[in-house]
Amino acid sequence: MLGELPHRSLQLLAQKYGAILSLKLGQVPAVVVSSHEAAELFLRTHDTVFASRPDVQASDPLSTGTRGLVFADYGPYWRYVKKVCTLNLLSASRVQMLAPSRRAELGSTVKSLERAAAAREVVNLSETVKDLIEETIYKMILGRGKDDRFNLKGLIKDQLSLIGQFNMADYVAWLGAFDFQGLTRKLRRNHKAIEDILEKIVTEHEQAAREQNEQNHNKDFMHTMLALIHQPMELQDHQNHFLIDREHLKVILIDMIFASAYTSIVVIDFVFSELLRHPRVIKKSPK
C-alpha cells in the first residue's frame, strides 16, 4: 500500500482521510500525523505520553532493560541519565571547555583540504567531514581519537546500518524467534565486539586516572561517568532506585556516540549538498 515512496503515499492518505490516521503495520498499530496542529498535540501538549520509543528487536542487544538512554522508557531513570549527559557533555561550559580540541581538529582538516587544493586533488568532502566529526566526538566522549588497535568506528558504522534495516519481526512479533533475516544475530555479535573494545578503553581510563592522582579540570565525558559508577541516583520517584554500573556506562557511551556523531554527519552532508545545488548561496556565505 505504501509503495517505494511511503511518505508520498501517506501524504495522499492524509489528503483523503485527514491529518491524523490510524494504520496497522503488520501487527503493530501506528498513528500518522500530517499537520502542524496535530504534531503539536503529540510533540508538545502530550509529549510525555509518546516520549518512549517503540519496542523493536534492535533494542534488545543494544539496551537491555533500562541501561541505556535511547531505548529506555520515559521515566525517572531516563530523566536522570538525560540530565547527567546534558550537564557533562552538552552544557555551554563543557562545550566551551572542549573548544581547543575542536579548533585543533578543524584546523588540521582545513590544512589537509588546502594541501589537496594546491595539488588539485579530488576530495571526498563527505568522508572528510565524517572523519572530522567522528574524531572530535570520540575525543569529547572517550578522551581519545583514532586508535589503530581498535576498529570502533567501523563497528559502530556497521551497527547503525543494521539498526536501519527493515526487520520483519518488528511488525510481526512471532517472527522474532526465527530471525529469518539474521539481523538479531548480527546485532548481538557486533554489539559484543563494541562492548569488548569499550571495556578495554574504560579499564585504561581507570588506570590513567589512578596514576595521575591530580585533579584534571579538562575531564572528558567518560571520566565524569566513571565517577558516577555505583553512586545512588537522585531520582524524584523514591520508589525506584538505580545504580549506574559498567554495563550502564558502556551502553550510555554507545548512545552518546550514535546520537552526537552520526546525526551531525547527516545534517552537514545535507547542507553541503544543498550548497552545491545553489551556487548563489555559496557566494553569499562568506559574507
C-alpha positions as CSV (number, residue, x, y, z in Angstrom):
1,M,0.0,0.0,0.0
2,L,2.8,2.4,0.9
3,G,4.9,1.6,-2.2
4,E,8.5,2.7,-2.8
5,L,7.9,6.3,-1.5
6,P,5.9,5.8,1.7
7,H,6.0,9.5,2.7
8,R,4.2,10.4,-0.6
9,S,1.7,7.6,-0.1
10,L,1.0,8.8,3.5
11,Q,0.6,12.3,2.2
12,L,-2.1,11.2,-0.3
13,L,-3.9,9.2,2.5
14,A,-3.8,12.3,4.7
15,Q,-5.3,14.5,2.0
16,K,-8.2,11.9,1.7
17,Y,-8.8,10.9,5.3
18,G,-7.4,13.8,7.5
19,A,-4.3,14.9,9.4
20,I,-4.4,12.0,12.0
21,L,-4.6,8.4,10.6
22,S,-4.6,5.1,12.4
23,L,-2.8,2.3,10.5
24,K,-1.9,-1.3,11.1
25,L,1.7,-2.1,10.2
26,G,1.6,-5.9,10.4
27,Q,0.5,-6.5,13.9
28,V,1.7,-3.1,15.2
29,P,-0.9,-0.2,15.5
30,A,0.5,3.1,14.3
31,V,-0.6,6.7,14.2
32,V,0.4,9.0,11.3
33,V,0.3,12.8,12.0
34,S,0.4,15.1,8.9
35,S,-0.3,18.6,10.1
36,H,1.5,21.2,12.3
37,E,-1.5,21.5,14.6
38,A,-1.7,17.7,15.1
39,A,2.0,17.4,15.5
40,E,2.0,20.0,18.3
41,L,-0.5,17.9,20.2
42,F,1.8,14.8,20.1
43,L,5.1,16.6,20.5
44,R,4.3,19.3,22.9
45,T,0.9,19.1,24.6
46,H,1.0,15.3,25.2
47,D,4.7,14.7,24.6
48,T,5.3,12.6,27.8
49,V,2.7,10.1,26.6
50,F,4.6,9.5,23.3
51,A,8.1,10.0,24.6
52,S,9.1,6.3,24.8
53,R,10.5,4.6,21.7
54,P,8.6,1.5,20.4
55,D,9.8,-1.9,21.4
56,V,11.9,-3.1,18.5
57,Q,14.1,-6.1,18.1
58,A,17.2,-3.9,17.7
59,S,16.8,-2.6,21.2
60,D,17.4,-6.0,22.8
61,P,21.2,-6.3,22.2
62,L,21.7,-2.5,22.4
63,S,20.0,-1.5,25.6
64,T,18.8,-4.4,27.8
65,G,16.2,-3.2,30.2
66,T,16.8,0.4,31.3
67,R,20.6,0.5,30.9
68,G,20.8,3.0,28.0
69,L,19.2,6.3,27.2
70,V,18.0,5.9,23.6
71,F,15.7,2.9,24.1
72,A,14.9,3.4,27.8
73,D,11.2,4.2,28.6
74,Y,10.4,7.7,29.7
75,G,10.6,7.9,33.5
76,P,12.8,8.8,36.4
77,Y,15.8,6.8,35.2
78,W,15.6,8.4,31.7
79,R,15.3,11.9,33.1
80,Y,18.3,11.3,35.4
81,V,20.6,10.0,32.7
82,K,19.5,12.7,30.3
83,K,20.4,15.3,33.0
84,V,23.8,13.8,33.5
85,C,24.6,13.7,29.8
86,T,23.3,17.2,29.3
87,L,25.3,18.7,32.1
88,N,28.6,16.8,31.5
89,L,28.7,16.7,27.7
90,L,26.2,19.3,26.2
91,S,26.2,22.2,28.6
92,A,27.7,25.6,27.5
93,S,30.6,25.3,30.0
94,R,31.5,21.8,28.8
95,V,31.3,22.8,25.1
96,Q,33.5,25.9,25.8
97,M,36.0,23.8,27.8
98,L,36.5,21.4,24.9
99,A,36.7,24.2,22.3
100,P,40.6,24.0,22.0
101,S,40.3,20.3,21.0
102,R,37.6,21.1,18.4
103,R,39.7,24.0,17.0
104,A,42.7,21.8,16.6
105,E,40.8,19.1,14.7
106,L,39.1,21.7,12.5
107,G,42.5,23.4,11.8
108,S,44.1,20.1,10.8
109,T,41.2,19.3,8.5
110,V,41.4,22.7,6.8
111,K,45.1,22.4,6.2
112,S,44.6,19.0,4.6
113,L,42.0,20.5,2.3
114,E,44.4,23.3,1.4
115,R,47.1,20.8,0.5
116,A,44.7,18.9,-1.6
117,A,43.5,22.0,-3.4
118,A,47.1,23.1,-4.0
119,A,47.8,19.7,-5.6
120,R,44.5,19.8,-7.5
121,E,43.4,16.6,-6.0
122,V,39.8,15.3,-5.8
123,V,38.4,15.4,-2.3
124,N,35.6,13.3,-0.9
125,L,34.1,16.1,1.2
126,S,31.5,13.7,2.8
127,E,34.3,11.4,4.1
128,T,36.4,14.4,5.2
129,V,33.5,15.9,7.3
130,K,32.7,12.4,8.7
131,D,36.3,11.9,9.8
132,L,36.4,15.4,11.4
133,I,33.2,14.9,13.4
134,E,34.0,11.4,14.4
135,E,37.5,12.3,15.7
136,T,36.1,15.3,17.6
137,I,33.2,13.4,19.2
138,Y,35.3,10.5,20.1
139,K,37.8,12.8,21.9
140,M,35.0,14.6,23.7
141,I,33.3,11.3,24.9
142,L,36.1,8.8,25.1
143,G,39.1,11.1,25.6
144,R,40.9,9.7,22.6
145,G,40.6,9.7,18.8
146,K,41.8,7.1,16.3
147,D,43.4,4.0,17.8
148,D,45.0,1.5,15.5
149,R,44.4,-1.3,17.9
150,F,40.6,-1.0,17.6
151,N,38.1,-0.6,14.7
152,L,35.5,1.0,16.9
153,K,34.3,3.5,14.2
154,G,33.8,0.7,11.7
155,L,31.9,-1.4,14.2
156,I,29.6,1.4,15.1
157,K,29.0,2.2,11.4
158,D,28.0,-1.4,10.9
159,Q,25.7,-1.3,13.9
160,L,23.9,1.8,12.6
161,S,23.5,0.1,9.2
162,L,21.9,-3.0,10.9
163,I,19.6,-0.9,13.0
164,G,18.4,1.0,9.9
165,Q,17.5,-2.2,8.0
166,F,13.9,-3.3,7.7
167,N,13.2,-6.1,10.2
168,M,10.0,-8.2,9.7
169,A,10.0,-9.1,13.4
170,D,9.3,-5.5,14.4
171,Y,5.9,-5.8,12.7
172,V,5.1,-9.5,13.1
173,A,6.3,-10.3,16.6
174,W,6.3,-14.1,16.4
175,L,8.8,-14.0,13.6
176,G,11.4,-12.7,16.0
177,A,12.0,-16.2,17.4
178,F,13.1,-17.4,14.0
179,D,15.3,-14.4,13.0
180,F,14.9,-15.2,9.3
181,Q,17.0,-12.2,8.2
182,G,19.8,-12.9,10.6
183,L,19.7,-9.3,11.9
184,T,19.5,-10.2,15.6
185,R,22.5,-12.5,15.4
186,K,24.5,-9.8,13.6
187,L,23.4,-7.1,16.0
188,R,24.4,-9.2,19.0
189,R,27.7,-10.2,17.6
190,N,28.5,-6.6,16.6
191,H,27.4,-5.2,19.9
192,K,29.5,-7.7,21.8
193,A,32.6,-6.6,19.8
194,I,31.8,-2.9,20.6
195,E,31.4,-3.6,24.3
196,D,34.7,-5.5,24.4
197,I,36.5,-2.5,22.9
198,L,34.8,-0.1,25.3
199,E,35.6,-2.3,28.3
200,K,39.3,-2.1,27.4
201,I,39.0,1.7,26.9
202,V,37.2,2.1,30.3
203,T,39.8,0.0,32.0
204,E,42.7,2.1,30.6
205,H,40.8,5.2,31.6
206,E,40.5,4.0,35.2
207,Q,44.2,3.1,35.3
208,A,45.2,6.5,33.9
209,A,43.0,8.3,36.4
210,R,44.7,6.4,39.3
211,E,48.2,7.1,38.1
212,Q,47.6,10.9,37.7
213,N,46.5,11.4,41.3
214,E,45.7,15.0,40.5
215,Q,42.5,16.8,39.5
216,N,42.2,17.4,35.8
217,H,39.8,20.2,35.0
218,N,39.6,19.1,31.4
219,K,37.9,15.8,32.2
220,D,36.2,14.1,29.3
221,F,32.7,12.6,29.5
222,M,33.9,9.1,30.3
223,H,35.9,10.4,33.3
224,T,32.8,12.0,34.7
225,M,30.7,8.9,34.1
226,L,33.2,6.7,35.9
227,A,32.9,8.9,38.9
228,L,29.1,8.2,39.0
229,I,29.5,4.4,38.9
230,H,27.8,2.7,41.9
231,Q,26.6,6.1,43.2
232,P,22.9,6.3,44.2
233,M,20.8,8.2,41.7
234,E,18.9,11.2,42.9
235,L,15.5,10.2,41.4
236,Q,12.3,12.1,42.0
237,D,10.5,8.9,42.2
238,H,11.7,7.4,45.5
239,Q,10.0,4.1,44.9
240,N,12.6,3.2,42.3
241,H,16.4,3.0,43.0
242,F,19.1,2.7,40.4
243,L,22.9,2.4,40.4
244,I,25.0,3.1,37.3
245,D,27.3,0.1,36.7
246,R,29.9,-0.6,34.0
247,E,27.2,-2.1,31.7
248,H,25.1,1.1,32.0
249,L,28.2,3.1,31.3
250,K,29.1,1.3,28.1
251,V,25.6,1.5,26.7
252,I,25.3,5.2,27.5
253,L,28.7,5.8,25.8
254,I,27.4,4.0,22.7
255,D,24.1,6.0,22.8
256,M,26.1,9.3,23.0
257,I,28.3,8.4,20.1
258,F,25.3,7.3,18.0
259,A,23.3,10.4,18.8
260,S,26.0,13.1,18.6
261,A,28.4,12.0,15.8
262,Y,26.2,10.5,13.1
263,T,23.2,12.9,13.3
264,S,25.7,15.8,12.8
265,I,27.3,14.0,9.9
266,V,24.0,13.6,8.1
267,V,23.0,17.2,8.7
268,I,26.3,18.7,7.5
269,D,26.3,16.4,4.5
270,F,22.9,17.6,3.6
271,V,23.9,21.2,3.9
272,F,26.9,20.8,1.6
273,S,24.7,19.0,-0.9
274,E,22.2,21.9,-0.9
275,L,25.0,24.5,-1.2
276,L,26.4,22.7,-4.3
277,R,22.9,22.8,-5.8
278,H,22.6,26.5,-5.2
279,P,25.9,28.3,-6.2
280,R,24.5,31.7,-5.5
281,V,24.2,30.8,-1.8
282,I,27.8,29.8,-1.7
283,K,28.8,33.3,-3.0
284,K,26.9,34.9,-0.1
285,S,28.1,32.5,2.6
286,P,31.5,34.3,3.3
287,K,29.5,37.5,3.9
